[in-house]
Amino acid sequence: MEGAKEPSKEAVDLPSPPASESAPPQQAEAIGAKDVEMVDAGAPSVAGGASTGKPEEPVFHEEVDCEEDNRARVNVDCKFGAFDSTLDTNFDDTNGIISSYSTEGFQYLLSGVRASVGAKPGSKHNFVFEVRIVEVLSVLDSPCNAQAHIPPHRHLLRVGFSTADGGLLLGSSDLGVGFDSGLDHRMYAPGTSAAPTIIKGTHIAPNVPTAAFGLNDVVAVVLNLDESKEHGNTISLFKNGV
């Protein structure tokens, strides 16, 4: 299991094209570095064995898109609904926007929902879903209390995968894996940390800053069950396409 990663990059030496006899060294160096993204590396050597003290300039090789997968696709709609959710979960008319009750004490409870489509045992495919956080409410402790206040550590969102027999709340059983939004929720989710975390069963991994996500972020969770691939049997988080 792993957290979000940037596309893998491999740094290599940047070849410098030969410069004409009349071109000064500065001009030849600029020609070799034109339109290339570079990072610092070791100091290059020049003729005679002397070093200029200027870092060598490698070029990045970015990861390319995967080949098109022509295997059979799921031919049913993937939905969320009351058929597999906690009782305090709300859905809009399209079942595409999910929320939970936030009054009468429900603001202190966790809600959970699971999609109608999943992975079959023995599958060798990749499974992906995306979530966008469209609203974060500031819910009062008690609307009818004259001394009502906004509770600290009040927001929590977890995304991931669980088995059909697993609980609807990630982290409540050993049958799920996922990521925590890290929105500082210690008060109303005892036993969890207050920073971005990776969840494996009931184990909460150490703080993982790359897992942080919040309002207006689009997060994609990727479950890779293809053991023949580089990242087989892993779960990954991508935030806003990265």
PEUR-V677892 format. One record per backbone hydrogen bond with DSSP energy under -0.5 kcal/mol. NH is the residue of the N-H (numbers start at 1). CO is the residue of the C=O. Records with the same first field share a line. If there is no record, write none. Layout:
NH = CO  CO
This chain:
2 = 235
10 = 61
12 = 59
15 = 13
17 = 15
23 = 20
28 = 24
29 = 25
30 = 26
31 = 27
32 = 28
33 = 29
34 = 31
36 = 33
41 = 56
44 = 54
46 = 50
49 = 46
50 = 47
52 = 44
56 = 42
58 = 39  56
59 = 12
60 = 37
61 = 10
62 = 60
70 = 68
79 = 77
84 = 81
85 = 82
86 = 112
89 = 86
90 = 99
92 = 97
95 = 92
98 = 96
99 = 90
101 = 88
106 = 103
108 = 105
109 = 106
114 = 84
116 = 79
123 = 120
127 = 223
129 = 221
131 = 219
133 = 217
134 = 132
139 = 137
141 = 149
145 = 142
146 = 144
148 = 145
151 = 139  149
155 = 183
159 = 179
161 = 177
163 = 175
166 = 163
170 = 168
172 = 169
177 = 161
178 = 199
179 = 159
180 = 197
181 = 157
188 = 153  185
189 = 185  186
192 = 189
197 = 180
199 = 178
200 = 203
201 = 176
203 = 200
205 = 198  203
208 = 196
211 = 208
212 = 209
213 = 181
216 = 133
217 = 214
219 = 131  217
220 = 238
221 = 129
222 = 220  236
223 = 127  221
224 = 222  234
225 = 125  223
227 = 225
229 = 226
232 = 229
233 = 224
234 = 224  231
236 = 222
238 = 220
240 = 218  238
242 = 239
